[in-house]
Amino acid sequence: MVIITLQRAKCIGCNYCVELAPAQFQMSKKDGKSVLLHAKEKKGFFTIKSPDETIFDDSIKAKEACPVKIIDVKQT
């Protein structure tokens, strides 16, 4: 299981996450911030839990590239 969390309010719109993990992230046309696809929001944190282990590597790359460190990725 791969768990990805995004603190969207702190996003600066650099687009690195979209470039490195396009299956999980896209940029909002409304405000220019990252959107974690198919995520559920709770208190400003957007989270997905995916059984697809193949998304882990790209998600880690996006986490490491994020200049404001608002992406968290865990594997259980």
Backbone bond lengths (Angstrom), bond angles and torsions (degrees), N, CA, C in turn:
res aa  C-N    CA-C-N  psi(-1)  N-CA   C-N-CA  omega(-1)  CA-C   N-CA-C  phi
1 M - - - 1.449 - - 1.528 108.80 -
2 V 1.318 116.19 131.70 1.460 122.55 177.21 1.529 107.96 -110.67
3 I 1.342 115.84 128.86 1.463 121.37 179.63 1.528 107.93 -116.84
4 I 1.333 116.02 122.20 1.466 122.08 -179.90 1.522 108.04 -118.80
5 T 1.338 115.39 132.22 1.466 121.13 178.74 1.522 109.67 -126.24
6 L 1.324 115.88 138.46 1.455 122.66 -179.93 1.528 109.63 -128.18
7 Q 1.347 116.91 129.31 1.464 122.20 172.63 1.524 106.57 -94.22
8 R 1.304 115.92 85.56 1.460 121.83 -169.47 1.530 113.69 -63.21
9 A 1.311 118.62 -34.13 1.467 121.49 -176.96 1.523 112.10 -60.92
10 K 1.332 117.34 -27.54 1.463 121.67 -178.30 1.531 112.95 -91.11
11 C 1.328 117.50 -0.61 1.466 122.04 -178.56 1.533 110.73 -63.71
12 I 1.349 115.75 137.01 1.471 120.68 178.06 1.531 111.92 -105.18
13 G 1.333 116.99 1.16 1.464 120.86 174.51 1.516 114.90 75.27
14 C 1.333 117.88 32.83 1.470 120.70 -177.18 1.533 112.87 -73.50
15 N 1.341 117.34 -22.83 1.464 123.64 175.87 1.531 114.82 81.50
16 Y 1.329 118.91 1.31 1.474 120.53 -179.77 1.524 112.17 -60.55
17 C 1.328 116.80 -41.47 1.468 119.60 -177.74 1.526 111.23 -63.04
18 V 1.317 116.30 -37.65 1.467 120.68 179.72 1.525 110.37 -67.75
19 E 1.324 116.81 -40.59 1.461 120.94 179.81 1.525 111.77 -66.52
20 L 1.338 117.14 -37.35 1.466 121.08 -175.31 1.522 114.27 -90.57
21 A 1.320 117.41 -26.60 1.469 121.22 -179.31 1.531 110.10 -140.74
22 P 1.339 117.19 66.55 1.467 120.17 -176.31 1.525 114.43 -65.37
23 A 1.314 118.05 -18.63 1.461 120.28 178.15 1.534 111.66 -75.53
24 Q 1.347 117.13 -19.09 1.457 120.75 -178.58 1.527 113.37 -108.52
25 F 1.341 117.23 -27.26 1.456 120.55 -173.41 1.523 112.07 -125.99
26 Q 1.330 115.13 150.67 1.462 121.18 168.69 1.519 107.38 -149.31
27 M 1.323 116.01 161.54 1.457 120.46 -179.53 1.529 109.65 -91.71
28 S 1.315 116.05 139.36 1.458 121.70 177.49 1.523 109.71 -76.83
29 K 1.313 116.16 131.96 1.465 120.13 176.17 1.534 110.95 -73.92
30 K 1.329 117.12 -21.02 1.463 121.45 -177.89 1.527 112.54 -74.99
31 D 1.338 117.04 -47.98 1.470 119.25 -174.49 1.525 114.77 -126.05
32 G 1.341 117.69 0.22 1.464 120.58 176.76 1.517 114.87 74.23
33 K 1.321 116.94 15.58 1.460 120.87 178.89 1.525 110.25 -104.44
34 S 1.317 114.80 160.74 1.454 121.72 -179.64 1.529 111.60 -69.15
35 V 1.321 114.91 145.52 1.462 122.00 175.56 1.524 107.43 -123.26
36 L 1.321 117.01 127.85 1.465 122.21 174.25 1.526 106.71 -86.50
37 L 1.315 115.45 112.98 1.461 120.83 -173.14 1.531 112.29 -64.48
38 H 1.312 116.50 137.91 1.467 125.68 177.36 1.529 112.61 63.27
39 A 1.329 117.20 24.40 1.462 120.95 -176.91 1.521 111.72 -87.67
40 K 1.336 114.74 155.55 1.453 122.13 173.31 1.520 107.30 -106.95
41 E 1.343 115.79 136.42 1.464 120.94 -176.77 1.520 110.72 -97.89
42 K 1.345 115.02 135.96 1.455 120.70 175.34 1.523 107.89 -146.94
43 K 1.321 116.39 112.71 1.466 123.17 178.33 1.528 112.63 54.49
44 G 1.320 116.81 42.83 1.458 121.15 176.47 1.514 115.37 85.39
45 F 1.312 117.55 -2.80 1.459 122.22 177.78 1.529 108.93 -106.98
46 F 1.325 116.11 128.10 1.461 121.96 178.39 1.520 107.63 -103.79
47 T 1.327 117.68 126.18 1.463 121.52 -172.23 1.525 111.34 -133.06
48 I 1.333 114.61 140.82 1.460 120.35 168.17 1.523 108.39 -125.87
49 K 1.311 114.91 148.00 1.459 122.23 173.64 1.515 105.83 -122.28
50 S 1.326 115.64 116.40 1.467 119.85 -175.19 1.523 111.06 -122.92
51 P 1.322 116.91 134.19 1.458 119.74 174.40 1.537 112.18 -77.33
52 D 1.321 117.03 -6.74 1.466 122.27 -178.06 1.527 110.32 -79.97
53 E 1.324 116.64 98.46 1.471 122.17 -177.41 1.535 112.37 -67.13
54 T 1.320 117.87 -17.59 1.472 120.18 -176.43 1.530 112.28 -70.03
55 I 1.328 118.40 -15.51 1.460 120.67 179.48 1.525 112.49 -83.70
56 F 1.321 117.63 -9.20 1.465 121.32 -173.65 1.528 112.83 -61.81
57 D 1.318 118.57 -50.16 1.468 121.57 -175.60 1.526 112.49 -60.58
58 D 1.333 116.75 -47.48 1.463 120.09 179.15 1.531 111.10 -64.44
59 S 1.318 116.46 -36.98 1.462 120.41 -179.96 1.526 111.45 -67.38
60 I 1.313 117.13 -37.84 1.472 121.48 176.54 1.528 109.64 -64.56
61 K 1.327 117.44 -41.33 1.470 120.69 177.78 1.532 110.42 -60.85
62 A 1.329 116.77 -41.88 1.461 121.01 178.44 1.527 110.53 -64.64
63 K 1.322 116.76 -41.88 1.469 121.31 178.22 1.522 110.49 -59.54
64 E 1.329 116.95 -47.53 1.462 121.60 -176.85 1.526 112.05 -68.51
65 A 1.325 118.04 -30.61 1.462 121.83 -178.21 1.529 112.80 -80.99
66 C 1.318 117.42 -20.36 1.475 121.09 -175.44 1.523 110.86 -63.90
67 P 1.346 117.71 117.02 1.469 120.24 -177.01 1.526 113.85 -70.27
68 V 1.325 118.56 -21.06 1.461 120.88 -179.53 1.532 112.36 -105.10
69 K 1.322 117.25 4.26 1.482 123.80 173.69 1.523 113.54 52.71
70 I 1.346 115.88 52.75 1.466 120.55 -177.90 1.526 112.80 -108.89
71 I 1.341 116.20 7.04 1.463 121.11 179.83 1.523 108.30 -111.73
72 D 1.319 116.64 132.42 1.461 121.54 175.88 1.526 107.45 -123.81
73 V 1.332 115.66 136.75 1.460 121.03 -179.72 1.520 108.66 -131.71
74 K 1.330 115.92 129.73 1.452 121.18 178.01 1.520 109.00 -131.43
75 Q 1.319 115.16 151.96 1.459 120.88 176.22 1.526 107.14 -124.46
76 T 1.336 115.91 127.54 1.470 118.75 -178.73 1.504 110.85 -115.52
